């Protein structure tokens, strides 16, 4: 009897171990099965499986597989190039394209039967995106061959309407010199989500928000004098063209984009407080566009001297920002503080407006920033730069990146308009200036969206 009892215990232990192992395998398969099936070394699946159709928000076909098994893309070269980084390439080198990131859905993979159809019917392999192909093509065209990134999203629903990264190429006619021609450097990288750039003056919005937090009742009256340049911490801080802006309030200094004002302001705020506020506004962390993580916006002010802190306050020194994060920050300001999470697929996610965004600025800060950014366009940039009646609120930036290359030219902002609740973030590399280079891209995208 003793022997039988001992054997029973051993059997029970083995059975328990088997069940634990089987359970673990089932859970792993459910969570990671799609990843295993879609690994690049399972190339035969990715190449030969009939990938579903990808369409834009209006049903225009952005990618499909023809009867010969060839993968074909949008209806014109302009659309194919503009949508390259959003749709992805045939070889899967652009890992942030939905053709790669949503390969489970596009191949109909499911964790019950793998790639086979479910017993109760086939699986819908098609994916409808939120982007508008014509607005994307308009934004790409307005980049005029320069490298950069353009994003527009609906800050009420989270739908991404424009997502464009340059340089790009036509995925149906891949250039042979793609890996040799320097013009294609970084061509597989999606500049909207996977890169960060020197922001220049768009960062003054962050410095000003830190001032709002430090002096909630008196920040707008804080005045500093500008003579075109000023020695801070032993070296010069200069304004563009050494223009002397005189003594200004916060709104005037933001409109004039006065470096001397904001360098003094940053030093009075202090590095620790400025960094803490920037982090509350989304720096030094990643966000998610559906399942695609963004590169981090970076700020590190520990150990910065007074001159470095001054330059950081105007978006130079070592400050970097990601366009996707800037888009969400603009959405947060436009939407009373709440940054609605962005989405790229029409059918995925929660119902529009119910998805629950986090606050990157407070409701009070949002109201104040909105008024300042509206004043920028009304009194400094000119409403005539944009389609009529949109009440555009914006800030430009010119991020200096060194001697050999022209600056990063930025425009970030939103339409304060119930019918067109659109936020935008545009950066153009090696351009003449924020308004001159990025303004037309914003305008082209908005014009296509409100037509
Ligand atoms: Zn100035």
Boltz pocket constraint, residues with backbone or C-beta under 6 A from the ligand:
constraints:
  - pocket:
      binder: B
      contacts: [[A, 226], [A, 227], [A, 228], [A, 239], [A, 243], [A, 244], [A, 245], [A, 246], [A, 257], [A, 258], [A, 259], [A, 260], [A, 261]]
      max_distance: 6.0
